[in-house]
Amino acid sequence: MTELVIGVDIGTGSTKGVVATPDGQVVHTASRPHGLELPRPGWAEVDADEVWWGDVVAVTRELVDAVSAAGDVRAVKGFCVSGVGPCFLPTDDEFRPTRKAVLYGIDSRAGDEITELEGRFGADRILEVGGTPLSSQAVGPKALWVRRHEPQTWERTMRWFNSNSFVVARLTGEYVLDHHTASQCDPLYDMAAHEWYRPWCDEVVGDLAMPRLAWPHEVVGHVHAAGAEATGLPVGTPVSVGTVDAWAEAFSAGVRRPGELMLMYGSTMFFVQQVTAPQPHPMLWSTVGVLPGTSSMAAGMSTSGSLTGWVQRLTGDAPFEQLVEEAAAVAPGSDGLLVLPYFAGERTPIFDPRARGLVLGLTLTHGRAELFRAVYEGIAYGIRQILEFLDGPDSPVDRVVAVGGGTQGRLWTQIVSDVTGREQTVPAQAIGASYGDALLAAIGTGLVDPSTDWARAGRTVQPDPARRDLYDGLYEQYVGLYPATRDAMHHLAALQEDDAAGRG
């Protein structure tokens, strides 16, 4: 009987799962699409029961049924789940949500709480303890927002979860969070001690119980009877705690050594760079890595694939492949269009939840092809700006690995290489974070050594030097757009927030 492991990832737009052997062979896959809720500008939520738990149940049962049909479900020796994060999901003592989950950095509601915590603890001290400045990515301000604005919810709340830890609790009854996700829950985690920073936890979340901590690969519990009934997994199956999806995907892509960087093309754009030691930076996120003794730097844009979807809906819902083909026929520079992709505020490098999108240079001759290509190029300029922060003297970027759904069409990756001047490697097997979860489960259960790497190199994207001068000039204009329009953006954002409050 061949031993098997299952990995499941809860993404922004879908949940995906994979069954793999200890040598990385993919046996079965499954997926389930879902959405998120945007009740107000700057808010992003999800129903954790319906989406996080419901999707994992459906995907896992499909995988278990496939294993059972082909052999014996007892061959499943480990399970691991990753998901979007860091998020804030409050629950009662029985793991029942007391409100919908407040999502990661795309939810920017807690701006006032960020300002308050910086004033209370000191921005420099927060950076020193947690390695990261407070931004819309931080969990602490979101917890404080719920505590302040929804006191009735808070009275019923006893625990809190990220997406992966919520599923682990439902499967095993264990209240636990992985170290990596915890290191993004600023200002609650002490990077040096690898523990919760109790003085600030007490001030921010009060009497709320804090989950125990474990490394992503570690087995933290076993599937209990209710978890087995829901998912089809055998009772007693070892469960590893998992981590944030981007780090599980970096793990799956073989981004494991200092100097390697994963660029994830998804609904948002995310960067994970491996470094030799924590390096607090006011414009980036410094976190612990997936395995003990590892460290990473990270950055994230608030929109990427979600912005191309917006163009698709705006221009008549043409097939995506057709839009890409039309955009490929447009010359570099998009006929003088320049897009600032801050349609949901922005995380790195400006950390401004009230930033707004901008399309500059429009004329009556422009159409959807030019707009679509300009969006690709605008995101690429944002990537270049962030890479300039990541590629520092103490942590140079010497290898870029491109992953995610956006790598499947070649136009986007080519534009990014042309704009940044950087070569990108696209793995041969681009399954994603669920594949990294399966590897973590194999490591956690002792089926493979922690040094095991399942990644296999695929195609390489080379920059076209003939386009460098054009893109250098447009990039210079891009960098100047936000400072020149910030006040107007904030004025318009305030109007949008007032309108939303009136409708609410």
NULOGU-34619 format. One line per 4 residues: their letters; for each residue x, y, z of C-alpha. Coordinates in nm, 4 decimals. Example, Ala and Ser with C-alpha at 12.3 -4.5 7.8 and 13.67 -1.06 7.14 Angstrom:
BEGIN
as	1.2300:-0.4500:0.7800 ~ 1.3670:-0.1060:0.7140
REM end
This chain:
BEGIN
mtel	0.0000:0.0000:0.0000 ~ 0.1573:0.3280:-0.1181 ~ 0.1762:0.5901:0.1544 ~ -0.0005:0.9200:0.0724
vigv	-0.0318:1.2717:0.2110 ~ -0.3010:1.5343:0.1503 ~ -0.2501:1.9092:0.1271 ~ -0.5307:2.1640:0.1007
digt	-0.5003:2.5399:0.0494 ~ -0.7701:2.8031:0.1066 ~ -0.6968:3.0814:-0.1408 ~ -0.8662:3.4136:-0.2021
gstk	-1.0642:3.2808:-0.4996 ~ -1.0697:2.9040:-0.4537 ~ -0.9759:2.6103:-0.2351 ~ -0.7456:2.3502:-0.3885
gvva	-0.6269:2.0138:-0.2712 ~ -0.3758:1.7509:-0.3756 ~ -0.2889:1.3915:-0.2878 ~ 0.0811:1.3130:-0.3275
tpdg	0.3287:1.0359:-0.2607 ~ 0.6376:1.0959:-0.0428 ~ 0.8494:1.1442:-0.3561 ~ 0.6239:1.4273:-0.4789
qvvh	0.4195:1.2398:-0.7363 ~ 0.0713:1.3925:-0.7702 ~ -0.1999:1.1286:-0.7479 ~ -0.5237:1.3324:-0.7322
tasr	-0.6288:1.6982:-0.7318 ~ -0.9528:1.8800:-0.6530 ~ -1.0695:2.2392:-0.6354 ~ -1.3710:2.4499:-0.5430
phgl	-1.4210:2.8179:-0.6366 ~ -1.5437:3.0749:-0.3874 ~ -1.5627:3.4486:-0.3445 ~ -1.5230:3.7042:-0.0719
elpr	-1.7492:3.9785:0.0549 ~ -1.6730:4.3497:0.0119 ~ -1.9477:4.5130:0.2227 ~ -1.7832:4.8576:0.2188
pgwa	-1.4836:5.0196:0.0490 ~ -1.1755:4.8920:0.2269 ~ -1.3538:4.5965:0.3897 ~ -1.2981:4.2325:0.2924
evda	-1.4662:3.9466:0.4784 ~ -1.5542:3.5810:0.4394 ~ -1.7976:3.3419:0.6048 ~ -1.5541:3.1009:0.7702
devw	-1.8087:2.8227:0.8209 ~ -1.9244:2.8308:0.4618 ~ -1.5991:2.9041:0.2795 ~ -1.3033:2.7988:0.4938
wgdv	-1.4517:2.4912:0.6599 ~ -1.7112:2.4109:0.3937 ~ -1.4642:2.4197:0.1077 ~ -1.2037:2.2142:0.2913
vavt	-1.4670:1.9533:0.3744 ~ -1.5826:1.9330:0.0115 ~ -1.2336:1.9234:-0.1406 ~ -1.0980:1.6761:0.1147
relv	-1.3943:1.4436:0.0733 ~ -1.3443:1.4459:-0.3047 ~ -0.9773:1.3559:-0.2587 ~ -1.0549:1.0859:-0.0013
davs	-1.3192:0.9356:-0.2306 ~ -1.0637:0.9245:-0.5129 ~ -0.8132:0.7502:-0.2855 ~ -1.0777:0.5028:-0.1694
aagd	-1.1829:0.4231:-0.5259 ~ -0.8204:0.3547:-0.6232 ~ -0.7137:0.1691:-0.3108 ~ -0.7359:0.2087:0.0655
vrav	-0.7993:0.5379:0.2461 ~ -0.5758:0.4114:0.5281 ~ -0.2869:0.4947:0.2942 ~ -0.3362:0.8623:0.3923
kgfc	-0.0648:0.9178:0.6526 ~ -0.0840:1.2950:0.6984 ~ -0.2872:1.6076:0.6309 ~ -0.1907:1.9766:0.6211
vsgv	-0.3841:2.2926:0.5365 ~ -0.2723:2.6448:0.4470 ~ -0.4793:2.9517:0.3771 ~ -0.5088:3.3231:0.3298
gpcf	-0.3627:3.5267:0.6106 ~ -0.3046:3.6771:0.8460 ~ -0.6775:3.7061:0.9156 ~ -0.8825:3.7672:1.2281
lptd	-1.1687:3.5262:1.2922 ~ -1.3225:3.5534:1.6415 ~ -1.5056:3.2484:1.7787 ~ -1.6624:3.1251:2.0983
defr	-1.5179:2.8393:2.3064 ~ -1.6693:2.5790:2.0716 ~ -1.4969:2.7235:1.7623 ~ -1.8227:2.8810:1.6405
ptrk	-1.7552:3.2153:1.4652 ~ -1.8997:3.5193:1.6376 ~ -1.8716:3.7230:1.3153 ~ -1.7315:3.6853:0.9652
avly	-1.3543:3.6691:0.9290 ~ -1.1730:3.9978:0.8687 ~ -0.9270:3.9225:0.5900 ~ -0.5582:4.0005:0.5512
gids	-0.4088:4.3211:0.4041 ~ -0.6872:4.3773:0.1503 ~ -0.9102:4.4736:0.4460 ~ -0.8034:4.8219:0.5531
ragd	-1.0771:4.9192:0.7995 ~ -0.8461:4.9546:1.1008 ~ -0.6544:5.2683:1.0006 ~ -0.7465:5.4556:1.3172
eite	-0.6437:5.1600:1.5317 ~ -0.3050:5.1459:1.3575 ~ -0.2477:5.5110:1.4419 ~ -0.3556:5.4545:1.8014
legr	-0.1294:5.1530:1.8567 ~ 0.1668:5.3320:1.7029 ~ 0.1078:5.6184:1.9429 ~ 0.0657:5.3855:2.2391
fgad	0.3590:5.1495:2.1806 ~ 0.5836:5.3553:1.9513 ~ 0.6377:5.2787:1.5821 ~ 1.0097:5.2137:1.6331
rile	0.9449:4.9754:1.9218 ~ 0.6813:4.7863:1.7213 ~ 0.9342:4.7420:1.4405 ~ 1.1987:4.6268:1.6889
vggt	0.9783:4.3651:1.8567 ~ 0.7753:4.2398:1.5629 ~ 1.0043:4.3120:1.2695 ~ 0.7303:4.4845:1.0733
plss	0.5565:4.8222:1.0774 ~ 0.1842:4.8210:1.1400 ~ -0.0234:4.8233:0.8226 ~ -0.3505:4.6831:0.6903
qavg	-0.1741:4.3439:0.6962 ~ -0.1511:4.3447:1.0770 ~ -0.3934:4.1422:1.2912 ~ -0.3688:4.3456:1.6110
pkal	-0.5432:4.6590:1.4794 ~ -0.8217:4.4470:1.3293 ~ -0.8813:4.2720:1.6606 ~ -0.8928:4.6107:1.8293
wvrr	-1.1391:4.7348:1.5659 ~ -1.3791:4.4481:1.6400 ~ -1.3365:4.4977:2.0141 ~ -1.4183:4.8677:1.9823
hepq	-1.6868:4.8745:1.7133 ~ -1.8668:4.5469:1.7851 ~ -1.8728:4.5105:2.1663 ~ -2.1555:4.2577:2.1579
twer	-1.9510:4.0365:1.9266 ~ -1.6490:4.0765:2.1507 ~ -1.8445:3.9725:2.4600 ~ -1.9175:3.6364:2.2949
tmrw	-1.5622:3.5897:2.1673 ~ -1.3190:3.3584:2.3487 ~ -1.0671:3.2600:2.0779 ~ -0.9398:3.3782:1.7416
fnsn	-0.8098:3.2066:1.4300 ~ -0.6446:3.2337:1.0931 ~ -0.7870:3.0297:0.8059 ~ -0.5555:2.7295:0.8510
sfvv	-0.5803:2.7215:1.2312 ~ -0.9618:2.7315:1.2148 ~ -0.9675:2.4178:1.0004 ~ -0.7147:2.2471:1.2293
arlt	-0.9399:2.3229:1.5280 ~ -1.2450:2.1814:1.3513 ~ -1.0540:1.8653:1.2559 ~ -0.8720:1.7979:1.5812
geyv	-1.0107:2.0173:1.8601 ~ -0.6684:2.1803:1.9028 ~ -0.6275:2.5567:1.9480 ~ -0.2931:2.6245:1.7821
ldhh	-0.1324:2.8652:1.5341 ~ 0.1888:2.8287:1.3377 ~ 0.4902:3.0480:1.4158 ~ 0.5036:3.2004:1.0705
tasq	0.1438:3.3250:1.0731 ~ 0.1935:3.4448:1.4302 ~ 0.4940:3.6484:1.3180 ~ 0.2582:3.8377:1.0853
cdpl	0.0082:3.9064:1.3641 ~ 0.1692:4.2376:1.4587 ~ 0.2148:4.3674:1.7205 ~ 0.1410:4.0473:1.9118
ydma	0.4478:3.8294:1.8343 ~ 0.8063:3.8646:1.9568 ~ 1.0374:3.7793:1.6652 ~ 1.3447:3.7265:1.8829
ahew	1.1795:3.5052:2.1451 ~ 0.9470:3.3179:1.9036 ~ 0.6649:3.3696:2.1512 ~ 0.3613:3.5896:2.1991
yrpw	0.4584:3.9310:2.3319 ~ 0.2338:3.9159:2.6358 ~ 0.2346:4.2845:2.7400 ~ 0.0890:4.3912:2.4052
cdev	-0.1371:4.0870:2.3710 ~ -0.2989:4.1821:2.7011 ~ -0.3552:4.5397:2.5849 ~ -0.4841:4.4578:2.2361
vgdl	-0.6958:4.1437:2.2824 ~ -0.7529:4.1584:2.6590 ~ -0.8721:3.8306:2.8078 ~ -0.8898:3.6475:2.4754
ampr	-0.7029:3.3176:2.4935 ~ -0.3929:3.3028:2.2726 ~ -0.3317:2.9857:2.0701 ~ -0.0293:2.7726:2.1436
lawp	0.2434:2.7939:1.8811 ~ 0.3957:2.5277:1.6554 ~ 0.6012:2.5177:1.3358 ~ 0.4016:2.4682:1.0113
hevv	0.5148:2.1080:0.9536 ~ 0.4581:1.9932:1.3111 ~ 0.1803:1.7450:1.3819 ~ -0.0403:1.9255:1.6347
ghvh	-0.3301:1.6825:1.6614 ~ -0.5194:1.3974:1.5020 ~ -0.8505:1.3867:1.3195 ~ -1.1281:1.3241:1.5711
aaga	-1.4592:1.1487:1.5072 ~ -1.6526:1.4606:1.3996 ~ -1.3687:1.5691:1.1696 ~ -1.3584:1.2233:1.0151
eatg	-1.7343:1.2171:0.9606 ~ -1.7220:1.5538:0.7822 ~ -1.4178:1.4978:0.5609 ~ -1.3883:1.1217:0.5178
lpvg	-1.0354:1.1235:0.6611 ~ -0.9677:0.8253:0.8881 ~ -0.9945:0.8917:1.2614 ~ -0.6468:0.9489:1.3991
tpvs	-0.4922:1.0913:1.0811 ~ -0.2007:1.3182:1.1859 ~ -0.2643:1.6882:1.1112 ~ 0.0148:1.9427:1.0620
vgtv	-0.0787:2.3003:1.1459 ~ 0.0194:2.4541:0.8086 ~ 0.0714:2.8237:0.7458 ~ -0.0113:3.1238:0.5247
dawa	-0.0707:3.0235:0.1626 ~ 0.2088:3.2341:0.0106 ~ 0.4719:3.0676:0.2297 ~ 0.3344:2.7210:0.1555
eafs	0.3549:2.8067:-0.2139 ~ 0.7125:2.9324:-0.1797 ~ 0.7948:2.6039:-0.0055 ~ 0.6369:2.4077:-0.2922
agvr	0.8369:2.6061:-0.5492 ~ 1.1705:2.5325:-0.3859 ~ 1.2287:2.8877:-0.2611 ~ 1.4236:2.7723:0.0401
rpge	1.7683:2.9362:0.0345 ~ 1.8783:3.2945:0.1126 ~ 1.8673:3.5116:-0.1986 ~ 1.5747:3.3244:-0.3549
lmlm	1.2487:3.5101:-0.4023 ~ 0.9020:3.3889:-0.4922 ~ 0.6794:3.6202:-0.6945 ~ 0.3202:3.4982:-0.6685
ygst	0.0817:3.6038:-0.9446 ~ -0.2619:3.5764:-0.7876 ~ -0.5634:3.7862:-0.6948 ~ -0.3053:3.9960:-0.5156
mffv	0.0676:4.0039:-0.5887 ~ 0.2876:3.8641:-0.3149 ~ 0.6631:3.8436:-0.2600 ~ 0.8494:3.6060:-0.0285
qqvt	1.2290:3.6311:-0.0085 ~ 1.4470:3.3995:0.1966 ~ 1.7136:3.5771:0.4060 ~ 1.9822:3.4645:0.6465
apqp	1.8390:3.6445:0.9513 ~ 1.5470:3.8737:1.0437 ~ 1.5947:4.2204:0.8940 ~ 1.3347:4.4703:1.0199
hpml	1.2566:4.7239:0.7488 ~ 1.0057:5.0105:0.7611 ~ 0.8773:4.9326:0.4088 ~ 0.8677:4.5507:0.4239
wstv	0.7511:4.2609:0.6408 ~ 1.0133:4.0637:0.8295 ~ 0.8876:3.7213:0.9386 ~ 1.0071:3.3852:1.0602
gvlp	1.0195:3.1224:0.7884 ~ 0.8413:2.7937:0.7396 ~ 1.1019:2.5729:0.9085 ~ 1.2750:2.6472:1.2413
gtss	1.5835:2.8649:1.2040 ~ 1.4718:3.0271:0.8776 ~ 1.3725:3.3877:0.8079 ~ 1.2057:3.5746:0.5260
maag	1.1202:3.9186:0.4008 ~ 0.7869:3.9784:0.2343 ~ 0.5804:4.2363:0.0536 ~ 0.2349:4.2452:-0.0976
msts	0.0294:4.4478:-0.3409 ~ -0.3437:4.4767:-0.2747 ~ -0.4536:4.4067:-0.6313 ~ -0.3192:4.2181:-0.9318
gslt	-0.5351:3.9388:-1.0763 ~ -0.8401:4.1006:-0.9169 ~ -0.7681:4.4119:-1.1254 ~ -0.7557:4.2209:-1.4522
gwvq	-1.0891:4.0683:-1.3524 ~ -1.2248:4.4186:-1.3036 ~ -1.1221:4.5124:-1.6596 ~ -1.2828:4.1942:-1.7879
rltg	-1.6163:4.2747:-1.6205 ~ -1.6001:4.6415:-1.7144 ~ -1.5509:4.5694:-2.0840 ~ -1.8156:4.3042:-2.1386
dapf	-1.6865:3.9798:-1.9892 ~ -1.4927:3.8671:-2.2956 ~ -1.3032:3.5389:-2.2500 ~ -0.9809:3.5994:-2.0623
eqlv	-0.7727:3.4359:-2.3332 ~ -0.9158:3.6797:-2.5875 ~ -0.8258:3.9788:-2.3688 ~ -0.4686:3.8545:-2.3323
eeaa	-0.4408:3.8023:-2.7083 ~ -0.5691:4.1537:-2.7766 ~ -0.3314:4.3043:-2.5182 ~ -0.0354:4.1171:-2.6690
avap	-0.1036:4.2929:-2.9998 ~ -0.0681:4.6361:-2.8321 ~ 0.2811:4.7861:-2.8389 ~ 0.4735:4.8197:-2.5108
gsdg	0.3652:5.1350:-2.3300 ~ -0.0060:5.0725:-2.4020 ~ -0.0320:5.3704:-2.6368 ~ 0.0536:5.6156:-2.3609
llvl	-0.1653:5.4727:-2.0817 ~ -0.0326:5.4494:-1.7265 ~ -0.2185:5.2712:-1.4460 ~ -0.1600:5.3142:-1.0739
pyfa	-0.3065:4.9855:-0.9408 ~ -0.4231:5.1071:-0.5998 ~ -0.7876:5.0091:-0.6555 ~ -0.8121:4.8540:-0.3066
gert	-0.5674:5.0845:-0.1322 ~ -0.2100:4.9594:-0.1249 ~ 0.0098:4.7594:0.1034 ~ 0.3797:4.7648:0.0101
pifd	0.5477:5.0082:-0.0329 ~ 0.3143:5.2969:0.0653 ~ 0.0933:5.1269:0.3292 ~ -0.1982:5.3547:0.2448
prar	-0.5487:5.2077:0.2759 ~ -0.6946:5.5298:0.1331 ~ -0.4891:5.5223:-0.1855 ~ -0.7023:5.4816:-0.4971
glvl	-0.6537:5.3604:-0.8532 ~ -0.5591:5.5900:-1.1374 ~ -0.5657:5.5558:-1.5180 ~ -0.3655:5.8359:-1.6775
gltl	-0.3459:5.9280:-2.0440 ~ -0.6890:5.8144:-2.1650 ~ -0.8110:5.9343:-2.5049 ~ -1.1104:5.8484:-2.7209
thgr	-0.8898:5.6141:-2.9248 ~ -0.8092:5.3822:-2.6379 ~ -0.9964:5.0551:-2.6013 ~ -1.0028:4.7537:-2.3767
aelf	-0.6843:4.6048:-2.5258 ~ -0.4806:4.9107:-2.4293 ~ -0.6435:4.9230:-2.0860 ~ -0.5800:4.5548:-2.0221
ravy	-0.2136:4.5805:-2.1192 ~ -0.1757:4.9004:-1.9153 ~ -0.3023:4.7127:-1.6086 ~ -0.0403:4.4417:-1.6618
egia	0.2258:4.7098:-1.7004 ~ 0.1059:4.9078:-1.3976 ~ 0.1310:4.5998:-1.1775 ~ 0.4776:4.5352:-1.3226
ygir	0.5899:4.8871:-1.2265 ~ 0.4670:4.8184:-0.8734 ~ 0.6648:4.4931:-0.8700 ~ 0.9779:4.6772:-0.9824
qile	0.9366:4.9346:-0.7052 ~ 0.9062:4.6635:-0.4395 ~ 1.1998:4.4632:-0.5773 ~ 1.4183:4.7694:-0.5346
fldg	1.3420:4.7590:-0.1604 ~ 1.3907:4.3816:-0.1304 ~ 1.7161:4.3746:-0.3270 ~ 1.9305:4.5396:-0.0590
pdsp	2.3031:4.5096:0.0120 ~ 2.2413:4.2714:0.3027 ~ 1.9862:4.0552:0.1196 ~ 2.0413:4.0607:-0.2577
vdrv	1.7877:3.8840:-0.4780 ~ 1.9738:3.6381:-0.7002 ~ 1.6867:3.4165:-0.8198 ~ 1.3210:3.4960:-0.8897
vavg	1.0688:3.2103:-0.9084 ~ 0.7292:3.2997:-1.0574 ~ 0.4247:3.1034:-0.9400 ~ 0.0466:3.1340:-0.9407
ggtq	-0.2320:3.1325:-1.1956 ~ -0.1053:3.4470:-1.3661 ~ 0.2024:3.2620:-1.4929 ~ -0.0025:3.0345:-1.7168
grlw	-0.0381:3.2998:-1.9866 ~ 0.3044:3.4150:-2.1032 ~ 0.2240:3.7819:-2.1642 ~ 0.2107:3.8942:-1.8018
tqiv	0.5355:3.7286:-1.6970 ~ 0.7108:3.8673:-2.0052 ~ 0.5935:4.2212:-1.9263 ~ 0.7187:4.1856:-1.5676
sdvt	1.0617:4.0682:-1.6861 ~ 1.0767:4.3501:-1.9418 ~ 0.9827:4.6169:-1.6862 ~ 1.2070:4.4871:-1.4052
greq	1.4957:4.3645:-1.6177 ~ 1.4938:4.0370:-1.4229 ~ 1.4920:3.6759:-1.5331 ~ 1.2140:3.4607:-1.3870
tvpa	1.1955:3.0839:-1.3485 ~ 0.8527:2.9194:-1.3745 ~ 0.8410:2.5742:-1.2064 ~ 0.7508:2.2761:-1.4243
qaig	0.4766:2.1705:-1.1835 ~ 0.2776:2.4749:-1.0758 ~ 0.0182:2.3212:-0.8459 ~ 0.0580:2.5825:-0.5757
asyg	0.0325:2.6032:-0.2006 ~ -0.1546:2.2741:-0.1590 ~ 0.1518:2.0948:-0.2981 ~ 0.3639:2.2679:-0.0336
dall	0.1102:2.1586:0.2277 ~ 0.1460:1.7969:0.1166 ~ 0.5244:1.8263:0.1508 ~ 0.4850:1.9783:0.4995
aaig	0.2602:1.6861:0.5951 ~ 0.5212:1.4406:0.4654 ~ 0.7925:1.6162:0.6686 ~ 0.5772:1.6429:0.9808
tglv	0.4894:1.2740:0.9807 ~ 0.8499:1.1692:0.9216 ~ 0.7899:1.0263:0.5742 ~ 1.0651:1.2492:0.4304
dpst	1.3591:1.4511:0.5596 ~ 1.2986:1.8260:0.6243 ~ 1.5491:1.9086:0.3472 ~ 1.3337:1.7357:0.0844
dwar	1.2475:1.9569:-0.2141 ~ 0.9843:1.8504:-0.4674 ~ 1.0294:2.1490:-0.7019 ~ 1.1394:2.0965:-1.0635
agrt	1.2602:2.3799:-1.2873 ~ 1.0500:2.4670:-1.5916 ~ 1.0703:2.7512:-1.8421 ~ 1.2728:3.0699:-1.8024
vqpd	1.1448:3.4190:-1.8883 ~ 1.4176:3.6518:-2.0158 ~ 1.3769:4.0327:-2.0297 ~ 1.3827:4.1985:-2.3727
parr	1.6576:4.4638:-2.3555 ~ 1.5052:4.6530:-2.6506 ~ 1.2154:4.7575:-2.4256 ~ 1.4230:4.8749:-2.1316
dlyd	1.4525:5.2451:-2.2195 ~ 1.0782:5.2812:-2.2814 ~ 0.9875:5.1112:-1.9561 ~ 1.2520:5.3026:-1.7595
glye	1.0888:5.6294:-1.8649 ~ 0.7375:5.5110:-1.7849 ~ 0.8530:5.3714:-1.4503 ~ 0.9894:5.7129:-1.3557
qyvg	0.6470:5.8624:-1.4271 ~ 0.4780:5.5818:-1.2301 ~ 0.6850:5.6471:-0.9165 ~ 0.5851:6.0144:-0.9206
lypa	0.2112:5.9563:-0.9583 ~ 0.1256:5.8632:-0.5999 ~ 0.2968:6.1604:-0.4295 ~ 0.1413:6.3944:-0.6865
trda	-0.2150:6.2658:-0.6375 ~ -0.2226:6.1419:-0.2762 ~ -0.4252:6.4335:-0.1361 ~ -0.6864:6.4017:-0.4089
mhhl	-0.7043:6.0244:-0.3520 ~ -0.7653:6.0722:0.0187 ~ -1.0379:6.3285:-0.0477 ~ -1.2164:6.0909:-0.2850
aalq	-1.1688:5.7984:-0.0466 ~ -1.3377:5.9993:0.2298 ~ -1.6356:6.0652:0.0022 ~ -1.6579:5.6925:-0.0776
edda	-1.6459:5.6030:0.2901 ~ -1.9168:5.8553:0.3738 ~ -2.1384:5.7215:0.0951 ~ -2.0859:5.3640:0.2149
agrg	-2.1661:5.4597:0.5737 ~ -2.4858:5.6280:0.4554 ~ -2.5921:5.3155:0.2671 ~ -2.5024:5.0960:0.5628
REM end
